[in-house]
Amino acid sequence: MTTHGADLRAALLDAALPHVPFEGWSEAVILAAARDLEVAPALALDAFPDGPMDLVAAFAERMDAAMLARLAEADIGTLKIRARITLAVRTRLELLGPFREAERRAASLGALPHNAPRMLALGYRTVDAMWRAAGDRATDFNHYTKRGLLYLVYGAALAFWLQDDSPDQARTWAFLDRRIADVMRIEGAKGTVGRLAARLPSPVALLARLRYGSGKP
């Protein structure tokens, strides 16, 4: 197989995903994908210079793009802002459905301290995409408070979803509705981020729980 740049990264990601539930996001998975595609190992490793976290980032980018495409088809401009944001988060989680174990493995990798800044950046990009899809064009301080709030909500909902065994993840959607209601209720108040943070479990703590197996959120 001969391909280059973004095409190679996409092909390697496709080939890696079936291996991730068993091997995690690792250099071994990149090499397994290279073998499947008959790509030189060095070329595959060069496609992800920062190693497994680059592969996780490529996966997150793909999920963000798929979310935006689905939201564009949904004509969410007719919905109220609360419904738009709820739909955005739910859509992102639903798209992860076929890759639940891969996402769980990504959460475990992201819970490692040296990966935290990269995971924070990926999460910020996701919630920024959600707000933009919802029509938010704020450029002042409100821009950051909205994204900070949604980062907390999405991180908590993701961690909850990863351990939700209820039919059709009904408990997750109820959890999400409650958290979005919190955001809408206090979004315009002073000290919003701090107040909501006090009401939500830390996404980092929840993801660490997934890694070390200390129970459900």
C-alpha positions in Angstrom: 0.0 0.0 0.0 1.3 3.4 -0.9 -0.3 6.5 0.6 0.8 9.7 2.2 0.1 12.3 4.8 -3.5 12.6 6.0 -4.6 9.6 3.9 -2.0 7.4 5.5 -3.0 8.5 9.0 -6.7 7.8 8.3 -5.9 4.4 6.9 -3.7 3.5 9.8 -6.4 4.7 12.2 -9.0 2.5 10.4 -6.6 -0.5 10.7 -5.7 0.2 14.3 -9.2 0.5 15.7 -10.0 -3.2 15.7 -6.8 -3.9 17.7 -7.3 -1.1 20.3 -9.8 -3.0 22.5 -7.2 -5.7 23.0 -3.9 -3.9 22.9 -4.9 -0.3 24.0 -3.6 2.8 22.3 0.0 1.9 21.9 2.9 1.7 19.6 2.2 -2.0 19.2 -1.2 -1.1 17.7 0.4 1.3 15.2 2.7 -1.5 14.2 -0.1 -4.0 13.9 -2.0 -1.5 11.7 1.1 -1.1 9.5 1.3 -4.9 9.1 -2.3 -5.1 8.1 -1.8 -2.4 5.5 1.6 -3.7 4.4 3.1 -0.3 5.3 6.7 0.0 6.4 6.8 0.2 10.3 9.0 3.3 10.2 6.6 5.1 7.9 3.7 4.2 10.2 5.5 5.4 13.3 6.5 8.6 11.5 2.8 9.3 10.8 2.2 9.6 14.5 5.4 11.3 15.8 4.0 11.7 19.3 3.1 8.1 19.5 -0.2 6.7 20.8 -1.6 10.1 21.8 -1.3 11.2 18.2 -3.4 8.2 17.3 -6.0 9.1 20.0 -6.0 12.7 18.6 -6.7 11.4 15.1 -9.6 9.4 16.5 -11.0 12.4 18.4 -10.7 14.6 15.3 -12.7 12.0 13.3 -15.4 11.8 15.9 -15.6 15.6 16.1 -16.0 15.8 12.3 -18.7 13.1 12.3 -20.5 14.9 15.1 -20.5 18.2 13.1 -21.7 16.5 10.0 -24.6 14.9 11.8 -25.6 18.1 13.6 -25.5 20.0 10.2 -28.0 17.4 8.9 -30.2 17.9 11.9 -31.0 21.6 11.3 -30.5 22.4 14.9 -31.0 26.1 14.3 -34.7 25.5 15.0 -34.0 24.3 18.5 -33.5 26.3 21.7 -29.9 26.6 22.9 -30.4 24.0 25.7 -31.7 21.4 23.2 -28.8 22.2 20.8 -26.1 21.6 23.3 -27.8 18.5 24.7 -28.1 17.1 21.2 -24.5 17.9 20.5 -23.2 16.0 23.5 -25.6 13.1 22.9 -24.6 12.9 19.3 -20.9 12.8 20.2 -21.5 10.0 22.7 -23.8 8.0 20.3 -21.1 8.2 17.6 -18.7 6.6 20.1 -21.0 3.7 20.6 -19.3 1.3 18.2 -15.9 2.3 19.8 -16.8 2.1 23.4 -13.9 0.0 24.5 -11.5 2.1 22.3 -12.8 5.2 24.1 -12.4 3.6 27.5 -8.8 2.8 26.6 -8.3 6.4 25.5 -9.7 7.6 28.8 -7.2 5.3 30.6 -4.3 6.7 28.6 -5.5 10.2 29.1 -5.6 9.7 32.8 -1.9 9.4 33.0 -0.5 12.7 34.3 1.9 13.4 31.4 -1.0 13.0 28.9 -3.4 15.4 30.8 -2.5 18.6 28.8 -3.1 16.8 25.5 -6.4 15.4 26.7 -7.5 18.8 27.9 -6.7 20.3 24.5 -8.7 17.5 22.7 -11.6 18.0 25.1 -11.5 21.8 24.6 -11.6 21.3 20.8 -14.6 19.0 21.1 -16.7 21.4 23.3 -15.7 24.4 21.1 -17.0 22.5 18.1 -20.2 21.8 20.0 -20.8 25.5 20.9 -20.0 26.6 17.4 -22.4 24.1 15.9 -25.0 25.4 18.4 -24.5 28.9 16.9 -22.3 30.5 19.6 -20.1 33.3 18.3 -19.0 34.9 21.6 -15.5 36.2 21.6 -15.4 37.8 25.1 -14.9 36.1 28.4 -18.2 34.4 28.0 -16.6 32.4 25.2 -14.3 30.7 27.7 -16.8 30.3 30.6 -19.2 28.5 28.2 -16.5 26.1 27.0 -15.3 25.6 30.6 -18.8 24.6 31.7 -19.4 22.3 28.8 -16.0 20.7 29.2 -17.0 19.8 32.8 -20.4 18.5 31.6 -19.1 16.5 28.6 -16.2 15.0 30.6 -18.6 13.9 33.4 -21.2 12.6 30.9 -18.5 10.7 29.0 -17.2 9.0 32.1 -20.7 8.1 33.2 -21.5 6.7 29.7 -18.5 4.5 29.7 -19.8 2.6 32.7 -23.6 2.9 32.0 -25.1 -0.6 31.4 -28.7 0.6 31.4 -30.9 -0.1 28.3 -30.0 2.3 25.5 -27.9 4.2 28.0 -31.0 5.8 29.5 -29.2 6.6 32.7 -26.6 8.6 30.8 -29.2 10.7 29.0 -31.0 11.5 32.2 -27.6 12.4 33.8 -26.8 14.6 30.8 -30.2 16.4 31.0 -29.6 17.2 34.7 -26.1 18.6 34.0 -27.3 20.7 31.0 -30.1 22.0 33.2 -27.4 23.1 35.7 -25.5 24.9 33.0 -28.5 26.7 31.7 -29.6 27.7 35.2 -26.4 29.3 36.3 -24.6 30.1 33.0 -25.0 33.8 33.3 -24.2 34.0 37.0 -20.9 35.3 38.5 -18.5 32.5 39.4 -20.3 30.1 37.0 -17.4 27.7 36.4 -16.5 27.4 40.0 -20.1 26.9 41.1 -20.8 24.2 38.5 -17.5 22.5 39.2 -18.5 22.1 42.8 -21.7 20.3 41.7 -20.0 18.0 39.1 -17.5 15.2 39.7 -14.2 16.0 38.2 -13.8 14.4 34.7 -10.1 13.7 35.5 -11.1 12.0 38.7 -13.8 10.0 36.9 -11.4 8.9 34.2 -8.8 7.9 36.8 -11.5 5.8 38.4 -12.0 4.0 35.1 -8.2 3.4 34.8 -7.9 2.0 38.3 -11.3 0.4 38.7 -12.6 1.9 41.8 -16.3 1.8 41.0 -18.9 3.6 39.0 -19.4 7.4 38.9 
